Amino acid sequence: MNPANQAKAWRERRKLSIERLSELTGYSVPAIYAFERGTRNAGETHSEWTWQRYRMACAGAERQLKSGRAFEW
């Protein structure tokens, strides 16, 4: 499974809307759509570093959901 499919499957398994994931991660709704599509502007793909940051944000979101507390740096 490619990273875009993994990102969408992860969100769907947790029953999160794109809007809710946006609230939890700070990524915009269009950015999350782009991750789940697998491309950015003009068909460019995301770099490995960009995917890593997105996965870290999603991990923070998951922690918030499990603990019921907002993630803070």
CNS distance restraints for C-alpha pairs under 8 A (distance, minus, plus):
assign (resid   1 and name CA) (resid   5 and name CA) 6.17 0.50 0.50
assign (resid   1 and name CA) (resid   6 and name CA) 6.35 0.50 0.50
assign (resid   2 and name CA) (resid   6 and name CA) 6.21 0.50 0.50
assign (resid   3 and name CA) (resid   7 and name CA) 6.04 0.50 0.50
assign (resid   3 and name CA) (resid  38 and name CA) 7.28 0.50 0.50
assign (resid   3 and name CA) (resid  51 and name CA) 7.90 0.50 0.50
assign (resid   4 and name CA) (resid   8 and name CA) 6.38 0.50 0.50
assign (resid   4 and name CA) (resid  35 and name CA) 5.73 0.50 0.50
assign (resid   4 and name CA) (resid  36 and name CA) 4.48 0.50 0.50
assign (resid   4 and name CA) (resid  37 and name CA) 5.87 0.50 0.50
assign (resid   4 and name CA) (resid  38 and name CA) 4.79 0.50 0.50
assign (resid   5 and name CA) (resid   9 and name CA) 6.03 0.50 0.50
assign (resid   5 and name CA) (resid  36 and name CA) 6.35 0.50 0.50
assign (resid   5 and name CA) (resid  37 and name CA) 7.89 0.50 0.50
assign (resid   6 and name CA) (resid  10 and name CA) 5.96 0.50 0.50
assign (resid   7 and name CA) (resid  11 and name CA) 6.36 0.50 0.50
assign (resid   7 and name CA) (resid  35 and name CA) 7.14 0.50 0.50
assign (resid   7 and name CA) (resid  36 and name CA) 5.92 0.50 0.50
assign (resid   8 and name CA) (resid  12 and name CA) 6.14 0.50 0.50
assign (resid   8 and name CA) (resid  36 and name CA) 5.39 0.50 0.50
assign (resid   9 and name CA) (resid  13 and name CA) 6.00 0.50 0.50
assign (resid  10 and name CA) (resid  14 and name CA) 6.57 0.50 0.50
assign (resid  11 and name CA) (resid  15 and name CA) 6.36 0.50 0.50
assign (resid  11 and name CA) (resid  16 and name CA) 5.51 0.50 0.50
assign (resid  11 and name CA) (resid  17 and name CA) 7.46 0.50 0.50
assign (resid  11 and name CA) (resid  18 and name CA) 7.88 0.50 0.50
assign (resid  11 and name CA) (resid  21 and name CA) 7.72 0.50 0.50
assign (resid  12 and name CA) (resid  16 and name CA) 6.00 0.50 0.50
assign (resid  12 and name CA) (resid  17 and name CA) 7.69 0.50 0.50
assign (resid  16 and name CA) (resid  20 and name CA) 6.04 0.50 0.50
assign (resid  16 and name CA) (resid  21 and name CA) 6.22 0.50 0.50
assign (resid  17 and name CA) (resid  21 and name CA) 6.27 0.50 0.50
assign (resid  18 and name CA) (resid  22 and name CA) 6.07 0.50 0.50
assign (resid  18 and name CA) (resid  29 and name CA) 6.24 0.50 0.50
assign (resid  18 and name CA) (resid  32 and name CA) 6.82 0.50 0.50
assign (resid  18 and name CA) (resid  33 and name CA) 7.67 0.50 0.50
assign (resid  19 and name CA) (resid  23 and name CA) 6.42 0.50 0.50
assign (resid  19 and name CA) (resid  29 and name CA) 6.04 0.50 0.50
assign (resid  20 and name CA) (resid  24 and name CA) 6.30 0.50 0.50
assign (resid  21 and name CA) (resid  25 and name CA) 5.97 0.50 0.50
assign (resid  21 and name CA) (resid  27 and name CA) 7.89 0.50 0.50
assign (resid  21 and name CA) (resid  58 and name CA) 7.90 0.50 0.50
assign (resid  21 and name CA) (resid  61 and name CA) 7.36 0.50 0.50
assign (resid  22 and name CA) (resid  26 and name CA) 5.42 0.50 0.50
assign (resid  22 and name CA) (resid  27 and name CA) 5.05 0.50 0.50
assign (resid  22 and name CA) (resid  28 and name CA) 5.51 0.50 0.50
assign (resid  22 and name CA) (resid  29 and name CA) 5.72 0.50 0.50
assign (resid  22 and name CA) (resid  32 and name CA) 7.23 0.50 0.50
assign (resid  23 and name CA) (resid  27 and name CA) 7.48 0.50 0.50
assign (resid  24 and name CA) (resid  61 and name CA) 5.31 0.50 0.50
assign (resid  24 and name CA) (resid  64 and name CA) 7.85 0.50 0.50
assign (resid  25 and name CA) (resid  57 and name CA) 5.36 0.50 0.50
assign (resid  25 and name CA) (resid  58 and name CA) 6.42 0.50 0.50
assign (resid  25 and name CA) (resid  60 and name CA) 7.34 0.50 0.50
assign (resid  25 and name CA) (resid  61 and name CA) 5.96 0.50 0.50
assign (resid  27 and name CA) (resid  31 and name CA) 6.13 0.50 0.50
assign (resid  27 and name CA) (resid  32 and name CA) 6.61 0.50 0.50
assign (resid  28 and name CA) (resid  32 and name CA) 6.42 0.50 0.50
assign (resid  29 and name CA) (resid  33 and name CA) 6.29 0.50 0.50
assign (resid  30 and name CA) (resid  34 and name CA) 6.17 0.50 0.50
assign (resid  31 and name CA) (resid  35 and name CA) 6.31 0.50 0.50
assign (resid  32 and name CA) (resid  36 and name CA) 6.22 0.50 0.50
assign (resid  33 and name CA) (resid  37 and name CA) 6.03 0.50 0.50
assign (resid  34 and name CA) (resid  38 and name CA) 5.90 0.50 0.50
assign (resid  34 and name CA) (resid  39 and name CA) 5.57 0.50 0.50
assign (resid  34 and name CA) (resid  40 and name CA) 5.64 0.50 0.50
assign (resid  35 and name CA) (resid  39 and name CA) 6.56 0.50 0.50
assign (resid  35 and name CA) (resid  40 and name CA) 7.63 0.50 0.50
assign (resid  35 and name CA) (resid  46 and name CA) 7.73 0.50 0.50
assign (resid  38 and name CA) (resid  45 and name CA) 6.26 0.50 0.50
assign (resid  38 and name CA) (resid  46 and name CA) 7.04 0.50 0.50
assign (resid  39 and name CA) (resid  43 and name CA) 5.24 0.50 0.50
assign (resid  39 and name CA) (resid  44 and name CA) 5.36 0.50 0.50
assign (resid  39 and name CA) (resid  45 and name CA) 4.53 0.50 0.50
assign (resid  39 and name CA) (resid  46 and name CA) 6.33 0.50 0.50
assign (resid  40 and name CA) (resid  44 and name CA) 5.08 0.50 0.50
assign (resid  40 and name CA) (resid  45 and name CA) 5.86 0.50 0.50
assign (resid  40 and name CA) (resid  46 and name CA) 6.64 0.50 0.50
assign (resid  46 and name CA) (resid  50 and name CA) 5.99 0.50 0.50
assign (resid  46 and name CA) (resid  51 and name CA) 6.59 0.50 0.50
assign (resid  47 and name CA) (resid  51 and name CA) 6.40 0.50 0.50
assign (resid  48 and name CA) (resid  52 and name CA) 6.14 0.50 0.50
assign (resid  49 and name CA) (resid  53 and name CA) 6.33 0.50 0.50
assign (resid  50 and name CA) (resid  54 and name CA) 6.27 0.50 0.50
assign (resid  51 and name CA) (resid  55 and name CA) 6.13 0.50 0.50
assign (resid  52 and name CA) (resid  56 and name CA) 6.20 0.50 0.50
assign (resid  53 and name CA) (resid  57 and name CA) 6.24 0.50 0.50
assign (resid  54 and name CA) (resid  58 and name CA) 6.23 0.50 0.50
assign (resid  55 and name CA) (resid  59 and name CA) 6.14 0.50 0.50
assign (resid  56 and name CA) (resid  60 and name CA) 6.28 0.50 0.50
assign (resid  57 and name CA) (resid  61 and name CA) 6.25 0.50 0.50
assign (resid  58 and name CA) (resid  62 and name CA) 6.14 0.50 0.50
assign (resid  59 and name CA) (resid  63 and name CA) 6.26 0.50 0.50
assign (resid  60 and name CA) (resid  64 and name CA) 6.31 0.50 0.50
assign (resid  60 and name CA) (resid  71 and name CA) 6.41 0.50 0.50
assign (resid  61 and name CA) (resid  65 and name CA) 6.34 0.50 0.50
assign (resid  61 and name CA) (resid  71 and name CA) 7.42 0.50 0.50
assign (resid  62 and name CA) (resid  66 and name CA) 6.25 0.50 0.50
assign (resid  63 and name CA) (resid  67 and name CA) 5.99 0.50 0.50
assign (resid  63 and name CA) (resid  71 and name CA) 7.49 0.50 0.50
assign (resid  64 and name CA) (resid  68 and name CA) 5.40 0.50 0.50
assign (resid  64 and name CA) (resid  69 and name CA) 5.27 0.50 0.50
assign (resid  64 and name CA) (resid  70 and name CA) 5.38 0.50 0.50
assign (resid  64 and name CA) (resid  71 and name CA) 5.84 0.50 0.50
assign (resid  65 and name CA) (resid  69 and name CA) 7.45 0.50 0.50
